[in-house]
Amino acid sequence: MANDGNQRGTDANEAANDLGSDRRTFLKATGLGATGVAAGLAGCTGPSDGDGGDGGGGGDGGGGEIPETIRVGALGPAEAPFGSSILNSAELAAQEINDNGGVGDKGATIEVTTGDTKDDPGTARQRYGEMTSGGDAAHVTTGIFGSEQLLALMGNIADKETVHLSTGAATPEAPAKLQDNYERFKYWFRAGPVNSTFLGDSLVQYAAERFEKMGWEKVAFVAEDFKWTEPVTQTIEDRLADEAGVEVTSVRRVAEGTEDFSPIYDQLESEDIDGCYTALAHIGNTSLVQWAKQKRPFGYGGIHVPTQLPSYYEATKGAAIATFSQTTATPTSEITEKTVPYANAYKENYDKFPVYSGYSTYDAVYMLKKAIEEAGSVNGDDLVTALEEMSHTGTSGQLEFYGADEEFPHDLKYGPELAQGVYFQWQADSEGEGVQEVIWPDELATTEYKSPPWV
């Protein structure tokens, strides 16, 4: 296939215009503010070494019995779907629990306080300090979408001795703090998603089980140059070729702010690849739109966070067709008996489906209920013990935490009998509407992978 570099550059500009006029229009269509995309679409932005400070003074981690009202603080960027899913799901779970007898023998009610972090570390610390201080301080907290925000709060969580279940950020640096100082940081747990170290394992497993049927014999890997993709890229370099039985023609890390993927795609075409395997979030929109507009002659997908949005197909005017991605769950994936009912209840209440952070937050609130009942109190140390021993069937799988002496203390366990997520592909239904069809694993698949219509 002949390439014209000038024409490709023109197509790249036209792609941005045709698929939503410009970046701001696209963000408005999907409900994502600029910060939501640039600072944390994957909940896995760059590292922060800060300890988080004291957040306005230490706390006592709650009392030694179940109060009549249990205060849960939920944190997330309210204007982005990855944040609103956190806040809404916490309230939805609380309402369900309250409507079904509350918590414990005396039926304690759950009261949710929400904090808009604006996906900014300083704002997140301020909101956290407000909701964990004073006479109405939260007994437990959940949420936090961006990894920068989570890492900035780790010291605050430790000082308050108040249990926090993370439900958006994927950084493995959080459990690393527990490895270094378990007693100080033990109040942190992750209810989802699985950390980014496991994402590389997932990509290799999917490739080993699906690439042959997909016709992907020659593959290039493209990752954004952010910290969360470092362990993913290393795994791809070390294992993909041997374990999936494919030729890996190249591995690229693309810089933040890249606006023209045409030179990259020209090179991939020259490598005669069958598929472009991805680990993209912050620059995923630009990459996908130009791939589709230019009708590049290879498949596209892997981990692509923007395409996880249930509104993404419509927002991109169908450009997402045939792209695929890993995610925690989809509205129709029956991971457990709780997955689809939760997604439908969310849509009934909020007129849209949740994204991955919503599933994890909904699970987190139910896990906190279970832990409080088991502990008989909201005391931080008591809840830590209850959560460490817990196995809970949630919307995203069988949820358990790694122990204090394991590699990722208090992180969500990853595996086929635990939490491993699904891979879906955007396909068009009989009316031309985009549908997130599950293509992996076998027991949850609703269809098979389809090549892009122009390939």
C-alpha atoms as one frame of an Amber mdcrd trajectory, in Angstrom:
protein
   0.000   0.000   0.000   1.490   3.325  -1.069   1.830   6.069   1.522   1.742
   9.804   0.994   3.103  11.515   4.085   1.465  14.866   3.240  -1.888  13.231
   2.681  -1.604  11.340   5.948  -0.963  14.590   7.783  -4.018  16.127   6.139
  -6.093  13.104   7.131  -4.920  13.435  10.713  -6.197  17.012  10.852  -9.447
  16.076   9.140  -9.911  13.234  11.600  -9.905  15.631  14.515 -12.434  17.837
  12.710 -14.733  15.072  11.489 -14.929  13.246  14.804 -16.193  15.984  17.053
 -14.717  19.206  15.514 -11.850  19.329  17.987 -10.603  17.890  21.247 -12.818
  20.119  23.401 -15.939  19.050  21.513 -14.997  15.420  21.937 -14.478  15.871
  25.675 -17.847  17.595  25.974 -19.537  14.759  24.102 -18.125  12.136  26.438
 -18.476  14.190  29.589 -14.710  14.373  30.126 -13.041  17.595  31.127  -9.575
  18.282  29.801  -8.041  17.269  33.109 -10.010  14.033  33.085  -8.250  12.955
  29.915  -4.879  14.563  30.335  -4.363  13.755  33.981  -5.887  10.410  34.642
  -8.108   8.541  32.174  -6.658   5.258  33.300  -6.505   6.177  36.940  -2.831
   5.511  36.409  -0.989   8.780  35.918   2.535   9.583  36.940   4.074   8.919
  40.332   4.111  11.062  43.444   6.583  10.496  46.235   4.779  12.764  48.683
   3.593  11.256  51.923   0.431  13.314  51.859   1.000  15.215  55.105  -1.304
  15.065  58.057  -4.506  16.131  56.310  -5.516  18.358  59.183  -4.638  16.134
  62.091  -4.694  12.459  62.928  -7.856  10.504  63.629  -8.721   7.567  65.818
 -10.012   5.364  63.022 -13.586   5.242  64.335 -15.180   3.943  67.485 -15.430
   0.459  68.915 -19.057  -0.230  68.009 -21.441   0.210  65.088 -22.948   3.710
  65.205 -26.542   4.403  64.171 -25.267   6.256  61.126 -22.172   5.064  59.253
 -20.564   7.885  57.322 -18.845   6.895  54.064 -16.772   9.439  52.162 -16.557
   9.000  48.370 -13.953  10.891  46.339 -13.641  11.425  42.600 -13.631  14.043
  39.816 -17.347  14.797  39.598 -17.331  16.219  36.068 -15.695  13.154  34.468
 -17.533   9.828  33.977 -14.734   7.943  35.736 -15.367  10.134  38.793 -19.150
  10.472  38.644 -19.362   6.676  38.428 -17.520   6.525  41.770 -19.746   9.062
  43.497 -23.013   7.740  42.061 -22.173   4.100  42.759 -21.367   4.798  46.399
 -24.756   6.461  46.802 -26.532   3.672  44.901 -25.013   0.941  47.073 -25.802
   2.874  50.250 -29.417   3.357  49.209 -29.806  -0.352  48.462 -28.292  -1.318
  51.797 -30.478   1.141  53.693 -33.592  -0.069  51.878 -32.758  -3.669  52.790
 -32.323  -3.411  56.541 -29.131  -1.395  56.867 -25.929  -2.592  58.545 -25.786
  -4.999  61.484 -28.505  -6.318  63.760 -29.747  -2.828  64.622 -29.964  -1.698
  61.004 -27.496   1.175  60.987 -27.900   3.445  57.992 -25.149   4.504  55.596
 -24.749   8.190  54.824 -22.535   9.064  51.862 -20.595  12.308  51.639 -19.089
  13.028  48.230 -15.996  15.072  47.453 -15.095  16.446  44.025 -11.336  15.983
  43.658 -11.246  17.681  40.249  -8.555  15.087  39.484  -6.028  17.311  41.242
  -3.795  16.124  44.120  -4.132  19.326  46.146  -7.906  19.398  45.790  -8.126
  15.694  46.633  -6.199  16.276  49.860  -8.434  19.203  50.749 -11.656  17.236
  50.139 -10.288  14.245  52.065  -9.303  16.435  55.004 -12.753  18.011  55.096
 -14.645  14.733  55.091 -12.437  13.035  57.701 -12.359  15.872  60.233 -14.780
  17.226  62.829 -17.835  15.752  64.496 -19.245  14.405  61.230 -15.997  12.806
  60.047 -16.312   9.823  57.732 -15.797   6.450  59.359 -14.453   4.989  56.071
 -13.665   6.348  52.607 -13.595   5.054  49.051 -12.909   6.190  45.488  -9.984
   8.256  44.124  -9.556   7.990  40.376  -6.073   9.282  39.503  -2.900   7.681
  40.779  -1.339  11.062  41.494  -4.228  11.816  43.814  -4.044   8.427  45.535
  -0.324   8.650  46.181  -0.727  12.179  47.530  -3.321  10.868  50.008  -1.502
   7.809  51.300   0.014   9.732  54.192  -3.335  11.307  55.071  -5.033   7.912
  55.132  -2.298   6.573  57.395  -2.497   9.541  59.785  -6.277   9.285  60.071
  -6.122   5.513  60.649  -9.324   5.397  58.609  -9.843   2.549  56.155  -9.865
   3.585  52.497 -10.853   1.299  49.612  -9.454   2.658  46.334 -11.636   2.132
  43.283 -10.009   3.862  40.326  -6.238   4.264  40.487  -4.110   1.366  39.240
  -0.624   2.290  40.450   1.414  -0.470  42.136   3.221   2.223  44.141   0.407
   2.260  46.708   0.917  -1.338  47.923   4.661  -0.713  47.778   4.187   1.713
  50.658   2.663  -1.105  52.707   5.660  -3.277  51.875   7.937  -0.580  53.253
   5.854   0.252  56.332   2.846  -1.992  56.794   1.786  -0.709  60.229   1.595
   2.863  58.992  -0.134   2.304  55.663  -2.264  -0.779  56.437  -5.544   1.180
  56.288  -5.341   1.284  52.479  -6.955  -1.397  50.287  -7.783  -1.563  46.566
 -11.205  -2.910  45.548 -10.426  -2.345  41.875  -9.171  -2.226  39.234  -6.322
  -4.749  39.256  -2.996  -2.956  39.424  -1.065  -2.117  36.285   1.531  -4.834
  36.917  -1.182  -7.390  36.196  -2.280  -5.618  33.014   0.795  -6.881  31.194
  -0.035 -10.428  32.316  -3.556  -9.936  30.987  -2.364  -8.717  27.582  -0.070
 -11.714  27.185  -2.776 -14.171  28.212  -5.315 -12.655  25.834  -2.818 -12.737
  22.979  -1.921 -16.375  23.635  -5.572 -17.392  23.542  -6.903 -15.159  20.757
  -4.274 -13.865  18.312  -4.160 -17.000  16.171  -7.933 -16.922  15.576  -7.768
 -13.176  14.940  -5.087 -13.642  12.283  -2.599 -11.505  14.205   0.724 -13.140
  13.316   2.817  -9.959  13.155   2.178  -7.420  15.884   3.522  -4.032  16.943
   3.069  -2.753  20.492   2.339   0.924  21.127   2.219   2.338  24.653   2.000
   5.872  25.930   5.105   7.012  27.746   3.586   7.210  31.224   4.659   5.448
  34.367   1.692   3.074  34.437   2.769   1.485  31.146   6.348   0.752  32.237
   5.630  -2.709  33.752   3.233  -3.433  30.900   5.860  -2.634  28.276   8.471
  -4.744  30.039   6.136  -7.729  30.118   5.379  -7.358  26.418   9.080  -7.219
  25.573   9.908 -10.211  27.750   7.004 -12.555  27.067   4.640 -11.707  24.197
   6.538 -13.286  21.305   7.266 -16.580  23.050   3.981 -17.091  24.881   1.654
 -15.929  22.111   3.706 -17.391  19.254   3.754 -14.148  17.272   6.366 -11.936
  15.678   6.668  -8.651  17.562   7.950  -6.246  14.934   8.457  -3.277  17.258
   7.717  -1.879  20.716   7.122   1.849  20.930   6.511   4.285  23.776   4.835
   7.424  22.487   5.353  10.776  24.166   2.673  12.723  25.970   1.173  15.377
  23.718   1.683  13.466  20.466  -0.910  14.817  18.046   0.057  13.207  14.751
   0.265   9.428  14.636   0.698   9.341  10.864   4.502   8.803  10.915   4.054
   6.023  13.474   1.340   4.333  11.429   3.399   4.703   8.243   6.189   2.795
   9.957   3.781   0.126  11.222   2.466  -0.338   7.699   6.021  -0.775   6.474
   6.406  -3.535   9.067   3.410  -5.262   7.446   1.699  -5.888  10.770  -1.655
  -7.565  11.342  -2.419  -5.666  14.523  -1.418  -2.713  16.679  -1.522  -3.832
  20.324  -2.009  -0.894  22.668  -1.584   0.437  26.184  -3.131   3.875  25.830
  -5.200   6.236  27.935  -4.153   9.881  27.852  -3.355   9.924  24.105  -5.724
   7.125  23.167  -8.344   9.355  21.518  -5.909  10.869  19.031  -4.418   7.497
  18.200  -7.757   5.788  17.589  -9.374   8.595  15.605  -6.466   8.835  13.180
  -6.257   5.044  12.788  -9.947   4.924  11.862 -10.043   8.028   9.675  -6.976
   6.914   7.724  -8.332   3.362   7.440  -5.007   1.831   8.346  -4.784  -1.788
   7.149  -4.343  -3.465  10.540  -6.420  -4.141  13.639  -6.220  -2.002  16.744
  -6.752  -2.647  20.454  -5.450  -4.014  23.736  -5.772  -1.653  26.668  -7.493
   1.479  25.445  -9.113   3.344  28.319 -11.192   5.951  26.422 -12.998   3.242
  24.461 -14.214   1.730  27.740 -16.744   4.559  27.981 -20.227   3.212  27.108
 -20.816   6.464  25.178 -17.569   6.246  23.209 -18.916   4.765  19.964 -21.519
   7.500  19.612 -19.101  10.219  20.697 -16.607   9.223  18.009 -19.336   8.871
  15.371 -18.505   5.191  14.900 -14.721   5.587  14.685 -14.423   3.050  17.518
 -15.752   0.248  15.305 -13.708  -2.964  15.679 -11.448  -1.567  18.410 -11.149
  -3.736  21.497 -10.010  -3.234  25.068  -9.622  -4.818  28.461 -11.911  -3.479
  31.194 -13.297  -4.439  34.609 -16.785  -5.226  33.287 -19.357  -4.160  30.714
 -23.089  -3.597  31.263 -23.935  -6.975  29.708 -21.029  -9.126  30.910 -22.307
 -11.648  33.448 -19.100 -11.910  35.453 -21.171 -12.726  38.531 -24.875 -12.668
  39.259 -24.412  -9.101  40.495 -22.812  -7.491  37.430 -25.755  -6.903  35.118
 -28.295  -6.022  37.855 -25.922  -3.355  39.168 -25.346  -1.889  35.690 -29.086
  -1.790  35.024 -29.833  -0.226  38.408 -27.198   2.418  37.734 -28.743   3.226
  34.353 -32.214   3.395  35.862 -31.023   5.885  38.468 -28.610   7.966  36.382
 -29.801   7.436  32.781 -26.457   6.029  31.641 -24.248   3.048  32.297 -21.238
   3.197  34.644 -17.595   2.849  33.721 -15.107   0.534  35.437 -14.628   2.674
  38.546 -18.336   2.405  39.299 -18.298  -1.383  39.516 -15.401  -1.264  41.955
 -16.988   1.437  44.128 -20.299  -0.384  44.354 -18.390  -3.490  45.441 -16.336
  -1.455  47.915 -19.375  -0.156  49.796 -20.783  -3.670  50.130 -17.398  -4.931
  51.309 -17.285  -2.182  53.920 -20.768  -3.190  55.102 -19.627  -6.780  55.424
 -16.433  -5.788  57.249 -18.281  -3.550  59.712 -20.717  -6.343  60.502 -17.883
  -8.821  60.953 -15.866  -6.444  63.143 -18.843  -5.147  65.093 -17.379  -1.661
  64.855 -16.032   1.014  62.534 -12.631   1.052  64.220  -9.862   1.156  61.630
  -7.768  -1.686  63.045 -10.833  -3.918  63.425 -11.859  -3.257  59.823  -8.345
  -3.997  58.554  -8.527  -7.450  60.127 -11.992  -8.109  58.683 -11.020  -7.004
  55.181  -7.811  -9.029  55.186  -9.858 -12.169  55.846 -12.682 -11.344  53.433
 -13.786 -13.113  50.248 -16.646 -11.236  48.625 -18.616 -11.936  45.463 -18.842
  -8.562  43.758 -19.811  -7.243  40.356 -16.263  -7.692  39.045 -15.476 -11.162
  40.402 -14.557 -12.912  43.629 -12.806 -10.180  45.540  -9.977 -10.913  47.958
  -6.892  -8.992  49.072  -3.235  -9.976  49.104  -1.769 -10.433  52.574   0.686
  -8.258  54.439   3.643 -10.493  53.514   2.853 -10.773  49.798   4.173  -8.704
  46.903   1.193  -6.348  46.739  -0.217  -6.001  50.289  -3.938  -5.170  50.410
  -4.142  -5.082  46.622  -6.957  -6.836  44.782  -6.044 -10.405  43.916  -5.812
 -11.137  40.190  -6.779 -14.373  38.481  -9.502 -16.309  36.618 -11.271 -17.376
  39.801 -10.867 -13.920  41.320 -10.855 -10.629  39.391  -9.397 -10.543  35.893
 -11.705  -8.360  33.798 -12.976  -8.931  30.271 -12.019  -7.921  26.737 -14.750
  -6.373  24.619 -14.953  -5.127  21.043 -17.091  -2.347  19.639 -19.372  -3.918
  17.053 -22.445  -2.528  15.311 -25.858  -4.087  15.902 -28.590  -4.522  13.280
 -29.569  -0.871  13.621 -26.015   0.400  13.335 -25.666   1.234  17.018 -22.391
   0.471  18.759 -22.360  -2.410  21.249 -19.570  -3.488  23.602 -19.486  -7.211
  22.779 -17.400  -9.397  25.094 -14.800 -11.441  23.187 -12.800 -12.883  26.139
 -12.801 -15.003  28.258 -14.616 -17.896  26.614 -17.204 -18.355  29.352 -18.338
 -14.729  29.062 -17.861 -14.148  25.317 -20.957 -13.029  23.410 -19.301 -13.085
  19.983 -15.957 -13.441  18.221 -13.497 -10.772  17.170 -14.222  -9.100  13.829
 -11.621  -7.313  11.728 -12.175  -3.636  10.878 -14.543  -3.342   7.888 -11.819
  -1.836   5.690  -9.195  -4.516   6.418
